[in-house]
Amino acid sequence: MCVILCQLVFVSLPASLKHSAPSSLHIKRSDMPILEDKGYRVRVVLGEGNGQQSYEYPVWQVSILDGYCLLPH
C-alpha cells in the first residue's frame, strides 16, 4: 500500500509581485526540521520556527508550520 499526503498552500502576494510567473516547491517530509517535546510536535515546512530553519527558504518572509499540541485535561 502506498500513501501520498499533499498540502497545497496558496499565498496572496503583494501587489508588486501579483503578475510574477507562478512557481511551486516540493518539500520532502524528511527535509522538514522537527520541533518536539512533551506534548507537542511541529514540523517547519517553510521558513523558520523556534530557531529551526527549513531546507527551502522563501523569497518573502513567511513561515508555514505543521503540528499539534496536547492540552492538559
C-alpha positions, 0 to 999 in steps of 0.5 A: 500500500502506498500513501501520498499526503499533499498540502497545497498552500496558496499565498496572496502576494503583494501587489508588486509581485501579483503578475510574477510567473507562478512557481511551486516547491516540493518539500520532502517530509524528511527535509522538514526540521522537527520541533518536539517535546512533551506534548507537542510536535511541529514540523517547519515546512517553510521558513523558520520556527523556534530557531529551526530553519527549513531546507527551502527558504522563501523569497518573502518572509513567511513561515508555514508550520505543521503540528499539534499540541496536547492540552492538559485535561 
